[in-house]
Amino acid sequence: MDGYSKLVRDRIPEIIRSSGAEPVTYIASRGEYRRRLRDKLGEEVGEFLAADETQAPEELADVLEVVRALATELGIGPVQLEKIRAAKARERGGFAERIIWAGNR
C-alpha cells in the first residue's frame, strides 16, 4: 500500500474483493471518523465543483451522503436536519431568487 488512506463507502471493500484484489482496511475511531467525514466533504465538494452538467447530479448526491453522515455524527437525523434548514430558510431565505450582494452604500 502507498500510505494513502481515506474514508470510503461501506461496500467499497466488497467491490474491491469482487475485482480480485484484497483491500487493506480498518475501522476508524469516532474522532478519526468525524475528521475523515470532514475531509470527505471537502473531497466531494471539490468533485462536484469540477463536474460537468452530466456528472454534477451524481457528485451532488455524494455531497448529500456525507452531509447526512455528518449530521448523524452530530446526533441529528434527516428530519431534524431538514427542520433546521427550513427554519433558516424562513428566517433568512433560500437561494432561489439568485441575489448577489455587492456590499453596502
N, C-alpha and C positions, 0 to 999 in steps of 0.2 A: 504494500500500500504506500501511497506517496505522501502520507502525513496530512492530507486534506480530509476534513470531515465536515458534514453538515447534517442538519435535521432533514429527514425525508419522510414522505408519506408512509403510512403504516404497511402498505402492501409492496413497497419497493423491494425489500429483501426477497420476498416470494417471487417477484417478477425477475429479479437478477438470477435467482436459482433456476427458474424455468428456462433461462437462456444458457445454462450450463456452467455459470460461474458461482463461486461461493462468497457471499458478501461478508465483510467483517463489520460487525455492529456491536453496539452496547446500548443500554438504557440510560438516558441522562438523568441526573439528579433533578429535583424540582427547580433548583436555582439555575442549573445549566439549561434546562428545558425552557424556562422563561427567557433567558438570554438568547438562546438559539431561535426561539419564536420571533423575537425582535429582529434578529439578523435575517431570518427568513422573510419577514415582512419587507425589509429593505430590498432583498433579492427579488421578491415577486413584484414589488412596485417598479423596480428597475426594468424587469422583463416586460411589464405592462407598458411602461413609457416607451420602450424600444419597439413594441409590437406594431405591426401594420393593422389596418382595419379588419382584416380577416382573422388574425391571431388575437386581437385585443379582447374579445369576449372570454376566451379561454383563460387568458392571463388575468383578467379581472376576477374570474371565478377562483383562481388560485389565491389572489389577494384576499377575497372574502373568506376562503377556507382558513387562512392564517388569522384573520381578524376574529373569526369565531373561536378558534383555539385560544387566542389571547384572552378573549372575553371569558371563556370558561376558566382559564387560569386565575382570572381576577374574581371568580365567583359570580359571574354574570352570564345568565343563559341568553339564548337568542331573543326571547320575548322581552326580557328586561333591557337588553341592548337596544332593541327597537323602540322601547318606551323612552329611553334616554335620547336616542336620535330624534324621535318625534317631538319631545319636549324642547330640544334645542332648535328644531325647525320652527316650532310655534313661536319661540322667544326671539330668534334671530333670523329666521327664514332659511330657505334652502339655497339652491344654486340655479333653479330653473329659469330665472329672468336674465341670466348671463351678465350680471352687473360687474363692471370693472371699476375699482376705486383707484383714483389717481392722486389722492392727497386731499388736503383742505385748503380753503382760501383764507 
